[in-house]
Amino acid sequence: MTSTRWALVTGATAGIGESFTRLLAAKGYNVALVARDEARLHERAGALREKYGVQTFVLPADLATEAGCKAVEDYISTYPIEVLINNAGFGIKYPFTMSALQAEQELLDVLVRTPMRLMHVILPGMKERNSGTIINVSSVASFIAGGTYSAAKSYLTVLTEAVNTELKSTNIKVSALCPGFTRTEFHQRGKMKMSGLPDFMWLNSDKLVEQSWKDAQANKPVSIPGWQYKLLVAIVSIAPRKFVRNIGMNIRKKQRT
């Protein structure tokens, strides 16, 4: 019997987003895949159909643009999407005073504007059905001061916590996934040098996505995979803010050198 349940994943062609598409397909969800690379979208969609027997929909969109964001809004306002994974994102390796303004605006649009708007558009239907899951892929960077990436992810984490609380009397699950360094294409695309990071700090994308899904279904507002990052967040939460700022800036420096 063909499933009627649909999930939508942004940034679906690689890394954490691609892991989510496989997890959801394995659970019987049909998957709408959103990313910029149309050829790669079709490749991923075909692999999901072949392995899991689910339906797929390919939606090429550049979420840094108004048109790209609107295209996804239109899709999720037209069809009943049961699961939304706001995963698309990128980082900028340069400090704020040296980065290009256009790059900073695009980061804000992809990491803040788009997930906020997609949540706002999808929630009325979820509330009407009294069901649904939203996972916003944030970062442990949201707990430190590491430039505009940290600032954007902080917005996403806090918004997720607020909406989770707002909907606590419903059957809608809203959770922020806050991973640390994960073996994906993220750092290569941002031209960030990560060779100095010890192996124990790297997370596996499939494993953290599985943990995120479990935490979301348990209605945990924030999911922090990995003992090393749970410890880091615990330290940051009680440390003097000056110390937290220094951690953030030191991490950023190591990514540039």
Backbone as CSV, one residue per row, in Angstrom:
resi,resn,N_x,N_y,N_z,CA_x,CA_y,CA_z,C_x,C_y,C_z
1,MET,0.844,-1.205,0.000,0.000,0.000,0.000,0.876,1.250,0.000
2,THR,0.594,2.178,-0.918,1.397,3.385,-1.045,1.098,4.340,0.106
3,SER,2.155,4.870,0.699,1.995,5.795,1.810,1.433,7.123,1.322
4,THR,0.627,7.761,2.159,0.113,9.096,1.852,0.816,10.161,2.684
5,ARG,1.745,9.744,3.533,2.449,10.700,4.395,3.650,11.288,3.656
6,TRP,3.771,12.618,3.737,4.863,13.297,3.049,5.733,14.074,4.021
7,ALA,7.021,14.066,3.734,7.998,14.872,4.468,8.716,15.764,3.467
8,LEU,9.149,16.931,3.914,9.926,17.837,3.065,11.241,18.164,3.761
9,VAL,12.327,18.042,3.019,13.670,18.267,3.561,14.379,19.310,2.709
10,THR,14.845,20.392,3.323,15.653,21.365,2.592,17.132,20.996,2.764
11,GLY,17.933,21.354,1.762,19.333,20.926,1.782,19.422,19.418,1.750
12,ALA,18.645,18.814,0.835,18.390,17.370,0.879,19.412,16.516,0.152
13,THR,20.385,17.120,-0.520,21.255,16.323,-1.380,22.540,15.840,-0.725
14,ALA,22.865,16.349,0.455,24.136,15.967,1.085,24.037,16.087,2.600
15,GLY,24.982,15.432,3.281,25.145,15.607,4.714,23.932,15.245,5.546
16,ILE,23.615,16.096,6.517,22.524,15.826,7.446,21.181,15.758,6.724
17,GLY,20.973,16.628,5.760,19.720,16.597,5.007,19.535,15.296,4.259
18,GLU,20.592,14.817,3.611,20.515,13.549,2.875,20.267,12.396,3.836
19,SER,20.879,12.438,5.023,20.627,11.401,6.026,19.168,11.406,6.454
20,PHE,18.594,12.583,6.605,17.174,12.679,6.972,16.283,12.093,5.885
21,THR,16.622,12.307,4.615,15.775,11.753,3.549,15.742,10.238,3.618
22,ARG,16.874,9.617,3.911,16.900,8.151,4.011,16.180,7.658,5.253
23,LEU,16.353,8.344,6.384,15.656,7.939,7.599,14.142,8.017,7.403
24,LEU,13.672,9.104,6.809,12.232,9.282,6.629,11.668,8.288,5.621
25,ALA,12.413,8.051,4.544,11.963,7.071,3.556,11.892,5.680,4.173
26,ALA,12.866,5.349,5.016,12.865,4.050,5.693,11.661,3.910,6.620
27,LYS,11.146,5.028,7.110,9.973,5.006,7.990,8.662,5.100,7.205
28,GLY,8.767,5.083,5.879,7.571,5.042,5.049,7.055,6.382,4.575
29,TYR,7.791,7.443,4.816,7.365,8.757,4.335,7.759,8.945,2.877
30,ASN,6.859,9.486,2.081,7.245,10.019,0.787,8.048,11.299,1.048
31,VAL,8.987,11.617,0.152,9.913,12.704,0.457,9.961,13.738,-0.662
32,ALA,9.726,14.999,-0.293,9.965,16.132,-1.190,11.351,16.672,-0.873
33,LEU,12.195,16.755,-1.876,13.591,17.151,-1.684,13.819,18.544,-2.258
34,VAL,14.412,19.416,-1.446,14.685,20.798,-1.855,16.184,21.064,-1.789
35,ALA,16.733,21.605,-2.860,18.138,22.028,-2.906,18.338,22.805,-4.202
36,ARG,19.552,23.329,-4.402,19.815,24.104,-5.612,20.167,23.231,-6.814
37,ASP,20.851,22.120,-6.585,21.395,21.290,-7.662,20.332,20.307,-8.155
38,GLU,19.683,20.643,-9.286,18.568,19.831,-9.772,19.011,18.423,-10.172
39,ALA,20.160,18.308,-10.809,20.634,16.991,-11.227,20.868,16.090,-10.020
40,ARG,21.466,16.654,-8.998,21.735,15.877,-7.789,20.436,15.542,-7.054
41,LEU,19.474,16.432,-7.087,18.166,16.156,-6.494,17.525,14.932,-7.139
42,HIS,17.555,14.891,-8.453,16.951,13.750,-9.167,17.707,12.456,-8.850
43,GLU,19.013,12.556,-8.717,19.815,11.377,-8.367,19.421,10.839,-6.993
44,ARG,19.317,11.735,-6.006,18.934,11.323,-4.650,17.506,10.785,-4.621
45,ALA,16.607,11.462,-5.322,15.212,11.030,-5.352,15.082,9.635,-5.961
46,GLY,15.821,9.403,-7.039,15.785,8.080,-7.672,16.290,6.998,-6.741
47,ALA,17.339,7.284,-5.996,17.886,6.303,-5.055,16.880,5.979,-3.958
48,LEU,16.135,6.984,-3.499,15.119,6.748,-2.465,13.985,5.881,-3.003
49,ARG,13.532,6.175,-4.189,12.449,5.383,-4.784,12.868,3.938,-4.983
50,GLU,14.103,3.757,-5.463,14.577,2.411,-5.752,14.766,1.590,-4.484
51,LYS,15.345,2.187,-3.447,15.658,1.429,-2.231,14.470,1.255,-1.310
52,TYR,13.625,2.302,-1.200,12.569,2.272,-0.185,11.165,2.171,-0.767
53,GLY,11.020,2.319,-2.069,9.706,2.194,-2.690,8.754,3.328,-2.369
54,VAL,9.295,4.504,-2.036,8.455,5.651,-1.694,8.313,6.568,-2.903
55,GLN,7.369,7.491,-2.803,7.241,8.527,-3.814,8.172,9.687,-3.455
56,THR,8.592,10.424,-4.470,9.447,11.589,-4.234,8.969,12.764,-5.072
57,PHE,9.358,13.940,-4.654,9.096,15.153,-5.425,10.356,16.012,-5.362
58,VAL,10.805,16.479,-6.500,12.023,17.278,-6.587,11.645,18.747,-6.759
59,LEU,12.151,19.584,-5.865,11.858,21.012,-5.912,13.165,21.808,-5.879
60,PRO,13.721,22.126,-7.052,14.953,22.925,-7.085,14.659,24.353,-6.619
61,ALA,15.429,24.842,-5.668,15.198,26.196,-5.162,16.449,26.717,-4.481
62,ASP,16.781,27.959,-4.743,17.863,28.643,-4.044,17.228,29.415,-2.892
63,LEU,17.394,28.917,-1.678,16.701,29.500,-0.530,17.304,30.814,-0.071
64,ALA,18.376,31.251,-0.701,18.919,32.581,-0.429,18.132,33.656,-1.171
65,THR,17.261,33.230,-2.087,16.482,34.173,-2.886,15.029,34.188,-2.433
66,GLU,14.362,35.306,-2.693,12.935,35.429,-2.372,12.123,34.413,-3.174
67,ALA,12.474,34.261,-4.447,11.731,33.343,-5.308,11.881,31.898,-4.836
68,GLY,13.094,31.523,-4.419,13.309,30.155,-3.948,12.535,29.856,-2.692
69,CYS,12.565,30.784,-1.744,11.811,30.611,-0.502,10.315,30.533,-0.792
70,LYS,9.826,31.415,-1.667,8.399,31.447,-2.001,7.947,30.168,-2.672
71,ALA,8.805,29.566,-3.498,8.446,28.324,-4.176,8.168,27.206,-3.173
72,VAL,8.996,27.137,-2.130,8.793,26.107,-1.111,7.568,26.435,-0.253
73,GLU,7.389,27.716,0.069,6.183,28.130,0.800,4.923,27.717,0.036
74,ASP,4.899,27.983,-1.257,3.735,27.644,-2.068,3.470,26.144,-2.057
75,TYR,4.537,25.358,-2.114,4.379,23.902,-2.136,3.778,23.394,-0.828
76,ILE,4.324,23.854,0.312,3.850,23.319,1.593,2.511,23.905,2.009
77,SER,2.109,25.009,1.388,0.766,25.526,1.661,-0.280,24.854,0.789
78,THR,0.168,24.128,-0.239,-0.744,23.441,-1.159,-0.955,21.987,-0.779
79,TYR,0.094,21.340,-0.244,0.032,19.914,0.062,0.222,19.681,1.569
80,PRO,-0.458,18.676,2.127,-0.333,18.401,3.571,0.985,17.699,3.895
81,ILE,1.957,18.453,4.335,3.262,17.913,4.693,3.258,17.570,6.180
82,GLU,3.584,16.322,6.501,3.552,15.851,7.886,4.857,16.134,8.631
83,VAL,5.971,16.180,7.881,7.280,16.404,8.498,8.030,17.468,7.709
84,LEU,8.543,18.468,8.410,9.377,19.504,7.801,10.748,19.476,8.453
85,ILE,11.786,19.311,7.626,13.163,19.359,8.106,13.823,20.595,7.506
86,ASN,14.015,21.620,8.324,14.709,22.835,7.887,16.206,22.625,8.086
87,ASN,16.872,22.200,7.031,18.280,21.808,7.146,19.230,22.681,6.320
88,ALA,18.757,23.298,5.255,19.654,24.021,4.343,20.475,25.066,5.091
89,GLY,21.745,25.153,4.742,22.589,26.139,5.399,24.001,26.148,4.843
90,PHE,24.749,27.167,5.219,26.162,27.259,4.856,26.840,28.178,5.851
91,GLY,28.156,28.193,5.839,28.920,29.050,6.736,29.844,29.967,5.966
92,ILE,30.297,31.012,6.621,31.253,31.967,6.048,32.523,31.918,6.896
93,LYS,33.656,31.684,6.267,34.879,31.515,7.054,35.495,32.846,7.504
94,TYR,35.102,33.951,6.860,35.721,35.242,7.171,35.053,35.906,8.381
95,PRO,35.805,36.671,9.172,35.192,37.435,10.259,34.261,38.506,9.700
96,PHE,33.340,38.977,10.533,32.299,39.897,10.088,32.860,41.150,9.426
97,THR,33.957,41.682,9.951,34.515,42.921,9.403,35.242,42.718,8.079
98,MET,35.409,41.466,7.669,36.112,41.175,6.415,35.240,40.452,5.402
99,SER,34.040,40.061,5.785,33.175,39.292,4.883,32.435,40.214,3.924
100,ALA,31.917,39.616,2.857,31.122,40.373,1.885,29.704,40.543,2.412
101,LEU,29.156,41.742,2.275,27.803,42.010,2.768,26.783,41.090,2.105
102,GLN,26.947,40.816,0.814,26.007,39.951,0.110,26.017,38.548,0.706
103,ALA,27.201,38.045,1.057,27.295,36.721,1.671,26.597,36.702,3.029
104,GLU,26.765,37.771,3.803,26.107,37.848,5.108,24.588,37.889,4.955
105,GLN,24.106,38.622,3.953,22.656,38.687,3.718,22.113,37.323,3.303
106,GLU,22.855,36.624,2.449,22.411,35.298,2.013,22.400,34.316,3.177
107,LEU,23.397,34.407,4.069,23.415,33.546,5.245,22.180,33.806,6.109
108,LEU,21.853,35.073,6.313,20.676,35.424,7.106,19.403,34.894,6.451
109,ASP,19.321,35.008,5.129,18.127,34.547,4.417,17.956,33.034,4.494
110,VAL,19.056,32.306,4.357,18.966,30.842,4.356,18.773,30.285,5.770
111,LEU,19.503,30.840,6.742,19.505,30.268,8.092,18.400,30.813,8.995
112,VAL,17.884,32.002,8.680,16.878,32.623,9.549,15.550,32.825,8.828
113,ARG,15.577,33.612,7.757,14.318,33.939,7.079,13.577,32.703,6.596
114,THR,14.277,31.831,5.867,13.595,30.693,5.250,12.984,29.733,6.266
115,PRO,13.735,29.242,7.268,13.084,28.333,8.216,11.945,28.990,8.991
116,MET,12.076,30.278,9.322,10.994,30.972,10.014,9.739,30.990,9.159
117,ARG,9.908,31.345,7.890,8.743,31.452,7.012,8.129,30.088,6.712
118,LEU,8.962,29.084,6.504,8.406,27.753,6.232,7.638,27.224,7.437
119,MET,8.167,27.465,8.642,7.431,27.075,9.847,6.095,27.805,9.928
120,HIS,6.124,29.100,9.661,4.912,29.913,9.784,3.842,29.458,8.795
121,VAL,4.278,29.042,7.610,3.331,28.618,6.575,2.783,27.214,6.854
122,ILE,3.623,26.326,7.376,3.197,24.934,7.536,2.378,24.693,8.799
123,LEU,2.563,25.516,9.820,1.936,25.242,11.111,0.409,25.325,11.122
124,PRO,-0.235,26.218,10.382,-1.703,26.207,10.400,-2.305,24.859,10.008
125,GLY,-1.741,24.219,8.974,-2.232,22.905,8.567,-1.957,21.842,9.606
126,MET,-0.784,21.895,10.229,-0.456,20.942,11.283,-1.390,21.118,12.482
127,LYS,-1.695,22.368,12.816,-2.603,22.636,13.935,-4.006,22.134,13.626
128,GLU,-4.431,22.300,12.389,-5.764,21.818,11.992,-5.850,20.302,12.094
129,ARG,-4.765,19.606,11.707,-4.732,18.133,11.783,-4.325,17.645,13.167
130,ASN,-3.768,18.550,13.964,-3.210,18.231,15.282,-2.158,17.128,15.184
131,SER,-1.291,17.275,14.215,-0.190,16.324,14.055,0.891,16.955,13.186
132,GLY,2.110,16.467,13.354,3.217,16.941,12.529,4.505,17.033,13.321
133,THR,5.605,17.034,12.589,6.932,17.151,13.196,7.738,18.186,12.425
134,ILE,8.346,19.116,13.143,9.284,20.075,12.556,10.616,19.920,13.265
135,ILE,11.665,19.680,12.493,13.015,19.652,13.043,13.823,20.745,12.352
136,ASN,14.303,21.690,13.141,15.159,22.751,12.635,16.609,22.386,12.937
137,VAL,17.403,22.237,11.895,18.799,21.870,12.092,19.569,23.130,12.468
138,SER,19.869,23.247,13.751,20.625,24.374,14.274,22.070,23.913,14.481
139,SER,22.686,24.259,15.602,24.091,23.932,15.818,24.469,24.222,17.265
140,VAL,25.491,23.525,17.766,26.028,23.902,19.077,26.629,25.303,19.009
141,ALA,26.897,25.777,17.794,27.383,27.155,17.626,26.373,28.168,18.145
142,SER,25.102,27.756,18.258,24.077,28.678,18.746,24.261,29.020,20.222
143,PHE,25.119,28.257,20.920,25.344,28.500,22.344,26.625,29.301,22.610
144,ILE,27.385,29.591,21.536,28.622,30.358,21.698,28.547,31.627,20.854
145,ALA,29.620,32.410,20.866,29.662,33.634,20.070,30.695,33.457,18.969
146,GLY,30.252,32.896,17.846,31.170,32.604,16.751,30.776,33.281,15.460
147,GLY,30.496,34.571,15.503,30.144,35.301,14.293,28.673,35.197,13.941
148,THR,28.343,35.602,12.723,26.936,35.657,12.320,26.331,34.264,12.174
149,TYR,27.134,33.248,11.914,26.605,31.882,11.869,26.029,31.512,13.239
150,SER,26.783,31.776,14.302,26.299,31.508,15.650,25.046,32.318,15.952
151,ALA,25.049,33.581,15.540,23.892,34.447,15.793,22.648,33.916,15.102
152,ALA,22.804,33.483,13.845,21.667,32.949,13.097,21.158,31.658,13.712
153,LYS,22.072,30.782,14.095,21.664,29.514,14.700,21.041,29.730,16.079
154,SER,21.494,30.756,16.803,20.882,31.082,18.086,19.419,31.463,17.888
155,TYR,19.146,32.254,16.865,17.760,32.606,16.530,16.934,31.346,16.322
156,LEU,17.480,30.421,15.547,16.727,29.216,15.197,16.477,28.335,16.421
157,THR,17.484,28.191,17.276,17.305,27.387,18.487,16.255,27.999,19.405
158,VAL,16.355,29.300,19.638,15.428,29.973,20.550,14.005,29.978,19.981
159,LEU,13.864,30.225,18.686,12.534,30.181,18.076,11.925,28.791,18.214
160,THR,12.733,27.770,17.995,12.244,26.393,18.131,11.756,26.123,19.546
161,GLU,12.538,26.540,20.534,12.137,26.356,21.927,10.814,27.061,22.210
162,ALA,10.661,28.267,21.672,9.442,29.045,21.910,8.224,28.376,21.284
163,VAL,8.366,27.907,20.039,7.238,27.279,19.356,6.905,25.928,19.994
164,ASN,7.944,25.191,20.417,7.709,23.936,21.130,6.846,24.187,22.368
165,THR,7.172,25.231,23.108,6.412,25.568,24.313,4.996,26.015,23.962
166,GLU,4.877,26.809,22.911,3.568,27.299,22.474,2.629,26.151,22.105
167,LEU,3.205,25.076,21.553,2.390,23.957,21.059,2.409,22.752,21.992
168,LYS,2.808,22.943,23.244,2.983,21.812,24.149,1.690,21.047,24.427
169,SER,0.538,21.684,24.242,-0.731,20.993,24.487,-1.274,20.302,23.239
170,THR,-0.487,20.298,22.147,-0.909,19.664,20.898,-0.076,18.407,20.644
171,ASN,-0.348,17.743,19.519,0.435,16.578,19.106,1.506,16.945,18.073
172,ILE,1.818,18.228,17.974,2.844,18.691,17.034,4.189,18.743,17.744
173,LYS,5.194,18.123,17.132,6.537,18.073,17.713,7.429,19.091,17.011
174,VAL,8.103,19.923,17.786,9.024,20.915,17.224,10.336,20.823,17.989
175,SER,11.426,20.551,17.274,12.698,20.295,17.930,13.849,20.916,17.146
176,ALA,14.842,21.420,17.865,16.061,21.939,17.238,17.168,20.907,17.392
177,LEU,17.728,20.479,16.283,18.896,19.599,16.298,20.135,20.484,16.348
178,CYS,20.953,20.311,17.397,22.149,21.139,17.579,23.405,20.272,17.559
179,PRO,23.847,19.866,16.377,25.050,19.034,16.305,26.315,19.854,16.409
180,GLY,27.414,19.168,16.692,28.732,19.769,16.607,29.313,19.471,15.234
181,PHE,30.627,19.350,15.167,31.282,19.074,13.889,30.858,17.703,13.368
182,THR,30.379,17.690,12.134,29.830,16.477,11.536,30.492,16.247,10.187
183,ARG,30.767,14.999,9.887,31.442,14.669,8.620,30.455,14.791,7.453
184,THR,30.411,15.991,6.876,29.570,16.284,5.716,30.404,17.145,4.759
185,GLU,29.746,17.722,3.754,30.428,18.609,2.813,30.456,20.061,3.302
186,PHE,29.871,20.323,4.468,29.673,21.690,4.943,30.978,22.492,4.977
187,HIS,31.993,21.938,5.626,33.233,22.700,5.816,34.024,22.855,4.518
188,GLN,33.955,21.813,3.659,34.638,21.930,2.376,34.027,23.039,1.530
189,ARG,32.677,23.101,1.511,32.009,24.128,0.718,32.335,25.525,1.238
190,GLY,32.510,25.650,2.544,32.850,26.941,3.126,34.335,27.230,3.124
191,LYS,35.131,26.304,2.524,36.591,26.439,2.456,37.212,26.635,3.849
192,MET,36.672,25.864,4.820,37.173,25.941,6.192,38.154,24.801,6.435
193,LYS,39.277,25.109,7.012,40.302,24.106,7.277,40.036,23.454,8.631
194,MET,39.824,22.136,8.599,39.429,21.432,9.820,40.406,20.328,10.195
195,SER,41.600,20.332,9.609,42.553,19.239,9.813,43.035,19.150,11.252
196,GLY,42.965,20.247,11.999,43.461,20.237,13.368,42.470,19.710,14.386
197,LEU,41.244,19.414,13.947,40.220,18.951,14.889,40.433,17.471,15.204
198,PRO,40.500,17.089,16.488,40.706,15.679,16.835,39.530,14.810,16.404
199,ASP,39.818,13.537,16.126,38.802,12.628,15.599,37.590,12.491,16.513
200,PHE,37.809,12.539,17.837,36.685,12.291,18.742,35.640,13.408,18.716
201,MET,35.989,14.553,18.091,35.029,15.653,18.000,34.107,15.551,16.784
202,TRP,34.392,14.608,15.900,33.563,14.459,14.698,32.383,13.539,14.966
203,LEU,31.222,13.913,14.459,30.009,13.112,14.591,29.650,12.472,13.255
204,ASN,28.903,11.372,13.340,28.402,10.667,12.162,26.998,11.179,11.847
205,SER,26.786,11.577,10.606,25.530,12.187,10.210,24.328,11.268,10.424
206,ASP,24.430,10.018,10.015,23.305,9.091,10.156,22.930,8.877,11.620
207,LYS,23.935,8.745,12.473,23.674,8.498,13.895,23.034,9.704,14.569
208,LEU,23.509,10.904,14.266,22.932,12.078,14.923,21.517,12.359,14.419
209,VAL,21.244,12.029,13.163,19.894,12.197,12.622,18.927,11.218,13.296
210,GLU,19.381,10.000,13.514,18.554,9.020,14.215,18.236,9.499,15.633
211,GLN,19.247,10.061,16.324,19.024,10.575,17.671,18.076,11.774,17.645
212,SER,18.251,12.635,16.661,17.389,13.803,16.530,15.930,13.397,16.364
213,TRP,15.686,12.385,15.543,14.310,11.930,15.306,13.703,11.378,16.606
214,LYS,14.465,10.590,17.335,13.981,10.052,18.611,13.653,11.176,19.585
215,ASP,14.535,12.170,19.652,14.317,13.290,20.568,13.102,14.109,20.154
216,ALA,12.927,14.294,18.836,11.771,15.054,18.357,10.466,14.341,18.710
217,GLN,10.437,13.019,18.518,9.217,12.278,18.833,8.935,12.250,20.329
218,ALA,9.983,12.436,21.135,9.811,12.566,22.594,9.494,14.016,22.973
219,ASN,9.352,14.867,21.955,9.023,16.289,22.109,10.073,17.059,22.914
220,LYS,11.337,16.685,22.725,12.419,17.453,23.340,12.678,18.689,22.481
221,PRO,12.647,19.872,23.064,12.826,21.083,22.254,14.216,21.210,21.639
222,VAL,15.224,20.637,22.300,16.602,20.722,21.803,17.249,19.348,21.865
223,SER,17.882,18.948,20.777,18.606,17.676,20.702,20.079,17.968,20.470
224,ILE,20.928,17.516,21.394,22.372,17.715,21.270,23.041,16.343,21.230
225,PRO,23.336,15.821,20.047,23.952,14.499,19.936,25.423,14.528,20.362
226,GLY,25.850,13.450,21.002,27.259,13.293,21.338,27.604,13.785,22.729
227,TRP,28.262,12.921,23.508,28.632,13.290,24.876,29.546,14.516,24.911
228,GLN,30.417,14.613,23.897,31.387,15.707,23.887,30.707,17.071,23.746
229,TYR,29.607,17.099,22.988,28.903,18.363,22.796,27.899,18.638,23.913
230,LYS,27.353,17.608,24.497,26.544,17.810,25.708,27.406,18.440,26.807
231,LEU,28.640,17.952,26.933,29.569,18.495,27.932,29.918,19.941,27.607
232,LEU,30.202,20.214,26.328,30.547,21.575,25.916,29.424,22.550,26.241
233,VAL,28.199,22.178,25.909,27.059,23.067,26.157,26.843,23.261,27.653
234,ALA,27.050,22.201,28.427,26.920,22.313,29.884,27.934,23.306,30.447
235,ILE,29.162,23.239,29.945,30.206,24.168,30.405,29.875,25.598,29.986
236,VAL,29.481,25.748,28.738,29.175,27.079,28.215,28.018,27.722,28.973
237,SER,27.055,26.897,29.409,25.867,27.442,30.063,26.163,28.052,31.431
238,ILE,27.282,27.640,32.042,27.609,28.178,33.369,28.876,29.032,33.368
239,ALA,29.577,29.052,32.258,30.842,29.798,32.177,30.586,31.292,32.039
240,PRO,31.532,32.121,32.482,31.422,33.562,32.252,31.322,33.856,30.755
241,ARG,30.539,34.860,30.409,30.300,35.139,28.999,31.587,35.508,28.255
242,LYS,32.526,36.141,28.939,33.807,36.468,28.300,34.506,35.205,27.835
243,PHE,34.453,34.151,28.653,35.048,32.865,28.306,34.350,32.271,27.083
244,VAL,33.023,32.381,27.057,32.233,31.853,25.937,32.593,32.575,24.643
245,ARG,32.743,33.891,24.732,33.120,34.654,23.535,34.487,34.221,23.021
246,ASN,35.423,33.996,23.914,36.763,33.569,23.506,36.750,32.198,22.854
247,ILE,35.931,31.282,23.370,35.795,29.958,22.742,35.336,30.111,21.297
248,GLY,34.291,30.917,21.119,33.744,31.103,19.775,34.750,31.677,18.809
249,MET,35.466,32.691,19.219,36.412,33.326,18.315,37.631,32.451,18.055
250,ASN,38.050,31.667,19.018,39.174,30.750,18.805,38.815,29.662,17.800
251,ILE,37.607,29.158,17.883,37.158,28.151,16.919,37.144,28.757,15.516
252,ARG,36.633,29.964,15.391,36.581,30.621,14.092,37.990,30.842,13.515
253,LYS,38.937,31.213,14.344,40.313,31.425,13.882,40.912,30.136,13.349
254,LYS,40.666,29.011,14.042,41.227,27.733,13.611,40.654,27.286,12.279
255,GLN,39.414,27.694,11.971,38.812,27.338,10.697,39.414,28.115,9.540
256,ARG,40.072,29.223,9.842,40.641,30.071,8.784,42.124,29.836,8.572
257,THR,42.786,29.098,9.507,44.235,28.949,9.399,44.642,27.509,9.175
